[in-house]
């Protein structure tokens, strides 16, 4: 990626990380629980499981645009050492939204 282009090289996406970067274990916590449900026919075979997902928008706030690239990252934890790591990343299209926060947002009120 050059310094003038804020978009990532889309050829590298989607990315999958099959093993824990710390210990090399391939089993993951959420994935293991889902696999048990699949084995009992309580979940569809095509489902995937992750502990959590994070979406990160890539855009220049000074420019107006209707859609922007979004990197969606999916995280799970290693069953062996407990390390939380990214297991999948992909680029999607998203819509930038502005948010208006009420005047009291972020404040802690005393009794």
C-alpha positions in Angstrom: 0.0 0.0 0.0 1.6 3.3 -1.0 1.3 6.4 1.2 -1.3 8.1 -1.1 -3.7 5.2 -1.3 -5.7 4.5 1.9 -7.2 1.3 0.5 -5.6 -2.0 1.4 -4.4 -4.4 -1.3 -7.7 -6.2 -1.8 -6.0 -9.2 -3.4 -4.8 -10.4 0.1 -8.5 -10.6 1.3 -10.2 -12.7 2.6 -7.5 -13.9 5.1 -7.9 -17.0 7.2 -5.6 -17.9 10.1 -5.9 -21.6 10.8 -3.7 -22.0 13.9 -3.0 -20.1 17.1 0.0 -17.7 16.6 1.3 -18.5 20.1 1.2 -22.3 20.4 0.2 -23.6 16.9 -3.1 -25.3 18.1 -5.8 -25.5 15.5 -8.8 -25.9 17.8 -10.7 -22.8 18.8 -13.2 -22.3 21.7 -16.3 -21.0 19.9 -15.7 -23.3 16.9 -15.4 -26.3 19.2 -18.7 -25.6 20.9 -20.4 -25.1 17.6 -18.9 -28.4 16.3 -20.5 -30.2 19.3 -23.9 -28.7 18.3 -23.4 -29.8 14.7 -22.5 -33.3 15.8 -25.8 -33.4 17.8 -27.7 -32.1 14.7 -28.6 -28.9 16.7 -26.9 -26.6 14.3 -26.6 -26.3 10.6 -23.4 -27.7 9.0 -22.6 -24.4 7.2 -22.6 -22.2 10.3 -19.3 -20.8 11.6 -18.6 -19.5 15.1 -16.5 -16.8 16.5 -16.2 -15.1 19.9 -16.6 -11.6 18.5 -16.4 -9.5 15.4 -14.9 -6.1 14.8 -15.6 -3.8 11.9 -13.1 -1.1 10.9 -14.0 1.6 8.3 -11.3 2.9 6.1 -12.0 6.4 4.8 -10.9 10.0 4.8 -13.4 11.9 6.9 -12.7 15.0 4.9 -14.2 13.4 1.8 -17.9 12.7 1.3 -18.7 9.3 0.0 -21.8 7.0 0.1 -19.8 3.7 0.7 -16.4 3.0 2.1 -14.4 -0.2 2.5 -14.8 -1.9 5.8 -12.4 -4.6 7.2 -14.4 -7.2 9.1 -12.3 -9.2 11.5 -13.5 -12.3 13.4 -11.8 -13.4 16.6 -11.8 -16.7 18.6 -9.6 -18.1 21.4 -7.2 -21.0 21.4 -8.4 -24.1 23.4 -4.8 -24.8 24.4 -3.4 -21.5 25.6 -6.4 -19.2 25.6 -4.9 -16.6 23.2 -7.5 -14.5 21.5 -6.6 -14.0 17.9 -8.0 -13.1 14.5 -9.2 -16.2 12.6 -10.7 -14.5 9.5 -10.6 -11.0 7.9 -12.5 -9.8 4.8 -13.3 -6.5 3.1 -16.9 -5.4 2.8 -18.6 -2.2 1.7 -20.2 0.0 4.4 -21.9 3.3 4.8 -20.3 6.0 7.0 -22.7 7.3 9.6 -22.5 10.3 11.8 -23.7 10.0 15.4 -25.1 12.6 17.7 -24.4 12.0 21.3 -26.7 13.5 24.0 -25.1 16.1 26.2 -24.9 13.7 29.2 -23.2 10.8 27.3 -20.0 9.7 28.8 -20.6 11.4 32.1 -20.8 9.6 35.4 -23.5 10.8 37.7 -23.1 10.8 41.4 -25.8 10.0 43.9 
